[in-house]
Each structure stands twice: as C-alpha cells, then as structure tokens.
Amino acid sequence: MRLSVVLIAALLIAPAFAETLEPGVYPCRTPAGTVTGSGFVVYDDGSYGDAPGKVTGSTAYQLGEVRFGGGKNDGKRALVISQTRIKLGKRIFCNRETALPQTVAPAAEPVSEDKAAPAAPGAKLIVVKPDLRR
C-alpha cells in the first residue's frame, strides 16, 4: 500500500515534457550565451533544416525527446522541455526566437493596356573629360 502511494506521488511530481516543437527558427546557445553551430529551423510538416528555406532532414518525437535525421544534427537526440525550447546535449539550449515567415503571395491583378506602367526613361551616359592642361 505504501509503495503504491509513493509511486503515484512520483508520477504526479515528475516533470511533463512537450512532445512536439512549434515551427520556427531555433538558434542554440551555451549557458554563457555563445551561439553554437547547432541551430536549426522546424517546419510545419515535421521536417527541419539547417537554415530558413533549406530542408535537410526530419524530426521524430518520442517520450519527450526529438531525434534529428539528416543535416548537421543527424543522429542527435534532444530533450523537449517545452514546445519552444530543447536541451541538446549537456549544456546547449535551443529556444525558438522567430516564427516561420508566411509564404502567402498576394494575388496579382491583371494589367490592362489602359493602366500599363509608363516606360522607364533610358539610362544616360555622362562622359567627363579631365582638363590635362597645366
């Protein structure tokens, strides 16, 4: 009886870790604030990249950990502390600093001949001749 109470209390007190990361840019830093080369970008579809706009691998989440496949973090595992923070190794933390930019392009309006843009003026060539007399 006493053992079961202790186990239940331990389960209630144990920290709960997030199971996913929000999409965005995650630079990684040491406790002193030095930026490391382990930063990455997480995309909506679960893929990740070494830089924005570049997909280099995938992420897999299991039991509060994220595992990287491909790219510069290939084979690394990290503890998911929250949906915007991970601990990579013993002393490197990666925090989401910016969300992914929206890639929705505005709809282009058809250009009619009445509203066509005026022709741009041509470039002018200016020649400067130095005065060589002394």
Secondary structure, DSSP 8 states (H G I E B T S, - for coil): -HHHHHHHHHHHHS----S---SEEE-EE-TT--B-TT-EEE-TTSEEESBTTB--EEEEEETTEEEEESSTTTT-EEEEEETTEEEETTTEEEE--B--------------STT-------------------
